[in-house]
């Protein structure tokens, strides 16, 4: 099935899901990102930023807090084409999807804005979102922080169809795991990849 992968870029959850899909040899036709970061999406700059950050962490003996991986670099490494979707070029992306006969739009790692309803009305195209919570709990953004704040007994991930409301589409599949209350938000994000892997 021909599909595209949408992600915000430099997103811990989206990066891990895209990496998993690549390892399963289920490569998307295209990676579509919301915006690019000149430094983190450049292989040389990314290397030096990560190296420098590693030195700082070593000096302060701290845990890894920042996420410096790039879905764009991962896509380039695996020869996946990359496109940017914003308010100004939506029509170009819509034309691309029609021309390439894309059957599935897979959102992993979230999307920062409402997706234009024109995408929802595409014929023969399904749009699914892999969300890092056990829906209907913790819809929207910053879900790991909210899950850390409320500390539910169980956490999980949900695959659902996209609808006009945030994270409210028909649920396809959900997976739960036990919540470790001692995790930092960053560690919690990594743990939420586990149930997502079971779904993907």
Residue pairs with C-beta under 8 A, 6 or more apart in sequence:
1 103
1 104
2 29
2 100
2 101
2 102
2 103
2 104
3 28
3 29
3 102
3 103
3 104
3 105
3 106
4 28
4 29
4 30
4 31
4 32
4 97
4 102
4 104
4 105
4 106
5 18
5 21
5 28
5 30
5 31
5 32
5 106
5 107
5 108
6 32
6 33
6 85
6 105
6 106
6 107
6 108
6 111
7 14
7 15
7 18
7 31
7 32
7 33
7 34
7 71
7 107
7 108
7 109
7 110
7 111
8 14
8 33
8 34
8 35
8 109
8 110
8 111
8 112
9 33
9 34
9 35
9 36
9 37
9 41
9 70
9 71
9 72
9 109
10 37
10 40
10 67
10 68
10 69
10 70
10 71
11 67
11 71
11 109
11 110
12 67
12 69
12 109
12 186
12 189
12 190
12 193
13 108
13 109
13 110
13 130
13 132
13 189
13 192
13 193
13 196
14 71
14 108
14 109
14 110
15 67
15 69
15 70
15 71
15 74
15 109
16 190
16 193
16 196
17 108
17 109
17 130
17 193
17 196
17 200
18 28
18 31
18 71
18 74
18 75
18 108
18 109
19 74
20 193
20 196
20 197
20 200
21 27
21 28
21 106
21 200
22 74
22 78
22 80
24 200
27 78
27 80
28 80
28 106
29 80
29 81
29 100
29 102
30 80
30 81
30 82
30 83
30 96
30 100
31 71
31 72
31 75
31 80
31 81
31 82
31 83
32 82
32 83
32 84
32 85
32 93
33 71
33 72
33 82
33 83
33 84
33 85
34 84
34 85
34 86
34 111
34 112
34 113
35 84
35 86
36 72
36 84
37 70
38 45
39 45
39 46
39 49
40 46
40 49
40 68
40 70
41 70
41 72
41 73
43 73
43 76
46 68
46 70
46 73
49 68
50 68
53 66
53 68
56 62
57 63
57 64
63 184
63 186
63 187
64 186
65 184
65 186
67 186
71 109
72 82
75 81
75 82
76 82
83 93
83 96
85 93
90 116
90 118
94 118
94 119
94 122
96 102
97 105
97 119
97 122
97 125
98 122
102 125
103 124
103 125
103 126
104 125
104 126
104 127
104 128
105 119
105 125
105 126
105 127
105 128
105 162
106 128
106 130
107 127
107 128
107 129
107 130
107 162
108 129
108 130
110 131
110 141
111 129
112 141
114 166
115 127
115 162
117 164
119 125
119 127
120 127
120 162
120 163
120 164
126 161
127 161
127 162
128 159
128 160
128 161
128 162
128 172
129 159
129 160
129 161
129 162
129 167
129 169
130 157
130 158
130 159
130 196
130 199
130 200
131 139
131 143
131 157
131 158
131 159
131 160
131 167
132 143
132 144
132 157
132 189
132 192
132 196
133 139
133 143
133 147
133 155
133 156
133 157
133 158
133 192
134 154
134 155
134 156
134 157
134 158
134 174
134 175
134 176
135 158
135 160
135 167
135 171
135 174
136 167
136 168
137 152
138 146
138 147
139 166
139 167
139 168
140 166
140 167
144 185
144 188
144 189
144 192
145 185
147 155
147 179
147 188
148 183
148 184
148 185
148 188
151 179
151 181
152 179
153 178
153 179
154 176
154 177
154 178
154 179
155 176
155 177
155 178
155 179
155 188
155 191
155 192
155 195
156 174
156 175
156 176
156 177
156 192
156 195
157 174
157 175
157 192
157 195
157 196
157 198
157 199
158 167
158 171
158 173
158 174
158 199
159 171
159 172
159 173
159 174
159 199
159 200
160 167
160 169
160 170
160 171
160 172
161 169
161 170
161 172
162 169
163 169
163 170
173 199
174 199
175 195
175 196
175 198
175 199
176 195
177 191
177 194
177 195
180 191
183 191
